[in-house]
């Protein structure tokens, strides 16, 4: 509505009671949802808890799809979409403060790093007389991990993964988070009834 600037609140920018996970003035119990007091809206505590429980599992699944995608279903795009769904769920459950806690990095940096990684991986084989996007296959016996196979195309998948995650963050922050900020500002503006006072 105004700009694409990434100005989401981060945990380090919040009041000490929120950033430390302590939601009581006497300092007794620590809150499991540290950003729950950041935006006092009619949020669902059940949705907050379920999303918190599923978030890390979805991120691990996205990383698995990223590295398993060369020889089976998955890849950088599929893994990035799963990570994007996890981030979108955090945003829907807790708003922009929760998204800022889940991904404390600027979307533009992720996009730039992803494009650079994919681009460098694509053109590097050309310096060795190969075609663009040519990939090499390596395998070795690692003492702890056992038989390990690696394809250099994985670096291209990592770049695609970062681009997809960065794009999801950019969409959530530039569109959804801005709408939330505008709605909060509208709530703070006093109406004509409150300015006139009781009749």
Secondary structure, DSSP 4 states (H G I P E B T S, - for coil): ----------GGGS-HHHHTTB-STT--SBPSSTTTTTS-S---HHHHHHHHHHHHHHHHHHHHHHHHTTTSS--HHHHHHHHHHHHHHHHHHH-HHHHHHH--S-HHHHHHHHHHHHHHHHHHGGGGTPPTT---EEEEEETTTEEEEEETHHHHHHHHHHHHHHHHHHHIIIIIIHHHHHHHHHHHSPPHHHHH---
